[in-house]
Amino acid sequence: KQEVTQIPAALSVPEGENLVLNCSFTDSAIYNLQWFRQDPGKGLTSLLLIQSSQREQTSGRLNASLDKSSGRSTLYIAASQPGDSATYLCAVYGQNFVFGPGTRLSVLP
Amino acid sequence: DAGITQSPRHKVTETGTPVTLRCHQTENHRYMYWYRQDPGHGLRLIHYSYGVKDTDKGEVSDGYSVSRSKTEDFLLTLESATSSQTSVYFCAISDLGANEKLFFGSGTQLSVL
């Protein structure tokens, strides 16, 4: 059974810092990995999707990498802003989508 | 934003009553999903559909049933609601094989008293 974990569970940083969120999964037989953002009381918004054949994807200040063989992905956020404060979840797609528990990010002004 | 509408947005009901949640999409995506999100458990798949009248169970399907009579609508029914089914329910859609991103609705907060 696929299991997805995320470290850290919560993170608080001052505005302007670069930061890394981590996602690990136990079964490397995946088709893709997605990173999502969830604001309080809202649904999830897909940020980046990395196919299993890719190593990384970039969108603006966000960069996600995937190392399928080691079962790891990282989400790099450059020059963090208070508006980046949210919970970030990763999900792997194999037989179905399996989600990690999320990292709650607070960016302080 | 992907065209996904969940209704109702909030519902309070009593134990033992039937409850139906609706998900409506305007994207013509083939796959539709129902998840529940609970503190300490994260997002868990209840049921999903891969086409009209084609559905399958997820990891927490007990006590839930689904129906999909049209591409755009996916209904989740709690046959006899229990307090353990108090949760936030999310509908999601994807077009696997074409665009594999998963798009979520805004959620339904269900309280079973």
Contacts between the chains, C-beta under 8 A, distances in Angstrom:
chain1	res1	chain2	res2	distance
A	31	B	100	7.2
A	32	B	100	5.6
A	34	B	101	6.7
A	34	B	102	6.4
A	36	B	102	7.9
A	36	B	104	8.0
A	41	B	107	7.8
A	42	B	106	6.3
A	42	B	107	7.3
A	43	B	90	5.8
A	43	B	104	3.7
A	43	B	105	5.5
A	43	B	106	4.9
A	43	B	107	5.4
A	44	B	43	7.9
A	44	B	90	7.3
A	44	B	92	7.8
A	44	B	102	7.7
A	44	B	104	4.4
A	45	B	104	7.4
A	46	B	101	4.6
A	46	B	102	6.1
A	46	B	103	6.7
A	49	B	100	6.4
A	49	B	101	5.4
A	51	B	100	8.0
A	89	B	42	7.7
A	89	B	43	7.3
A	91	B	43	7.9
A	91	B	102	7.0
A	93	B	100	6.7
A	96	B	45	6.2
A	96	B	48	7.1
A	96	B	58	7.2
A	97	B	33	7.4
A	97	B	45	7.1
A	97	B	102	6.1
A	99	B	42	5.5
A	99	B	43	4.2
A	100	B	42	7.0
A	101	B	42	4.6
A	102	B	42	6.8
